Each structure stands twice: as structure tokens, then as C-alpha cells.
């Protein structure tokens, strides 16, 4: 069984976005691993493995508009299941 089950990916569109601040907030406040935050002040791509993807979505939605949201159950994938 995986320590962090959900692969959470999304884009944040906004103004004055700061990838370092987003990275620091997630690292300090949310449990997970494999964090990747890249982009510029108007568009950020986020990738994070967690057991609580709704917390990631809630935080990111507070920063701007979120889109291209993908939450995949890596445990199901590892067992060869779809969905």
C-alpha cells in the first residue's frame, strides 16, 4: 500500500502567483510527497501526492482559478484497475 494514495495535479491561473510561497505553504501545512510547483506569476502547475487532495484543491482555489484538475488513485493503478 502506498503512503500517499492520490496523485493530484492542476493548474492555477491568477495574478502575482509565487511558486516559492505555494511550495512553502504546501510543505509546511499539508501531508504528502513528490511536490512540484513550477510556473510564473500568472500560471502555476502543481503536482503532489497526498491522501487529502481536497485540501490541495481548497488551498489552490484560494489563490486563483484552478483548472485541468486531475486526481488519480495510484493504489488502484498499482492493482491494474481503472477509474
Secondary structure, DSSP 8 states (H G I E B T S, - for coil): --SS-EEEEEEEE-SS--HHHHHHHHHHHS--EEEEEEE-SSEEEEEEEES-HHHHHHHHHTTSEEEEEEEEEHHHHHTT---
